[in-house]
């Protein structure tokens, strides 16, 4: 059975694309950035965008098997040095999880979140009935030519099966994936970009800078899809 996905803080769909490559089906998204919304509408024309997470009535939303999201990171990032430069939207994602009771939750954030606020997120997940596995995974671990270290977590219901992945014949848990494991990056037409200098519309640069590398999301998604 194909797992369904509800995507929060969807951005330009990096998590969504990777999870679809892993065999899942995105049934709704939530994003408010105008440029990102146009990208989502182009690539997922039949998937509803629920808009502002702070205004969603979760009683009207279809329950997915998986809720994924990379809630905004400025309060946790090294660049912001812990300054509260944006509202903390994790409580709204927590509300969505509590209302919809998915089988799995996938979280993505900056690596510095481990030392700033992640313990509280884990406590919230536990209170909602979830165990969690997490690791800092680099884009270069799937063969990308840049580091881009990001925290990924998979939460699964108490009593549920722990997601695992087999790579090169070795069964791995997310907590045991080394950030420097290198696997072949298979480029697609969508991965190719021409360098024409700084673009006029900087919203594109911001969207790409905030995006999840789809190949990493696919790796995480395959852990769930392959769970008996």
Buried (B, 14 or more C-beta within 10 A) or exposed (E): EEBBBBBBBBBBBBBBBBBBBBBBBBBBBBBBBEBBBEBBEEBBEEBEBBEEBEEBEBEEBEBBBBBBBBBBBBBBBEEBEBEEEEEBBBEBBBBBBEEBEBBBBBBBBBBBBBEBBBEEBBEBBEEBBBBBBBBBBBBBBBEBEEEBBBBBBBBBBEEBEEBBBEEEEEEBBBEEBEBEBEEEBEEEEEEEEEEEEEEEEEEBEBBEEBBBBBBBBBBBBBBBBBBE
